Amino acid sequence: MTAAAAAPPRIKVMIVDDSAVVREVLSAVIGADPGLRVIATAPDPIAARLKMNADWPDVIVLDVEMPRMDGITFLRQLMAERPTPVVICSTLTEKGAKTTMLALSAGAVTFVTKPTLGLRDFLQGQAAEFSRIVRDAARARPRRSVVPATASGAGAGAGAGATVSALAGGEDRFPRAEAMARTTEQVVAIGTSTGGTQALETVLTALPRVCPGIVIVQHMPEKFTAQFAARLNGLCRLEVREAANGDRVLPGRALIAPGGRHMRMVRNGAIYQVEIFDGPPVNRHRPSVDVLFRSVAKVAGANALGIIMTGMGDDGARGLLDMHDRGARTVAQDEDSCVVFGMPKEAIKLGAADRVMPLGSIASEITNLYRQDKK
């Protein structure tokens, strides 16, 4: 008789939070998952480092506001020394959103929002989702932070009965190629998820002030995209803003879909605009990359460049294929430069990507598009 295959080792998790309640509840939540194991808890990063010397965790669940050392400083030190998947546990407030954006830019894989009231009931009610986030984070390959040291401190289809084609703008038909005037402005559509905040910062900060209009879906809940866009706007030469309904897609402007709502691109005569709207999640996400990509395929066709970057799951893979089939140029980020090679991998498997390239080459692809358009 052959021996039964050994169970895979459980993912080792460390919880760093100054709240005893959070440490207690999260320990119970994580400990109830047979694939996870809490190896240590700590009230602050200094205490955490002492314990990490004895047993290094696979994933760290990290608060940001703590005594003796804040979470951002600890995260930067960690990513410089030994990059490790970190899940930020942050409050759903404007201040918390701004701090969380700094943490993501410093190298955190993802974040979980926690309320200021009813914390125990909330964490217990979200136990399954929290465990999934920790398991997903363990698969990530975090990169060293690109933030200067001086900075301040998936499902296969639409969910809940929604269809991508319906959310992308009604009837699933595309205009004939002849309708796409060669003089129509070129546009760029970008979709990303886990690891995408750093990836987008890398791409957008490398672009000149004048470049094609850009529409972006980064998987992120409400209250966070405004802070994310504002931060990028302060770093970039082009304008970056959280999209509002009716915003025009213009050269030198990047529009980021607001968290918790879908975004699609529409054509109004010779101009492109975005529509922001409610709807059920697609591929478990709202905003959904597939919704954006399908709409861009429909109204821009060969005048578009589609880019799918680091992220868990397959959202955007089918939408990128639609863009490819309608003549758009399409790019997938390569595995070596991804934090999570999920979304690009699925797009490549479908044959949706014309080119596979490292993160550092994507900005040049966008600027080349603009130069070719102006010839």
Secondary structure, 3 states (H helix, E strand, C coil): CCCCCCCCCCEEEEEECCCHHHHHHHHHHHHCCCCEEEEEEECCHHHHHHHHCCCCCCEEEECCCCCCCCHHHHHHHHHHHCCCCEEEEEECCHHHHHHHHHHHHHCCCEEEEECCCCHHHHHHHCHHHHHHHHHHHHCCCCCCCCCCCCCCCCCCCECCCCCHHHHCCCCCCCCCHHHCCCCCCCEEEEEECCCHHHHHHHHHHCCCCCCCEEEEEECCCCCCHHHHHHHHHHHCCCEEEECCCCCECCCCEEEECCCCCEEEEEEECCEEEEEEECCCCECCECCCHHHHHHHHHHHHHHHEEEEECCECCCCCHHHHHHHHHCCCEEEEECCCCCCCECHHHHHHHCCCCCEEECHHHHHHHHHHHHHHHCC
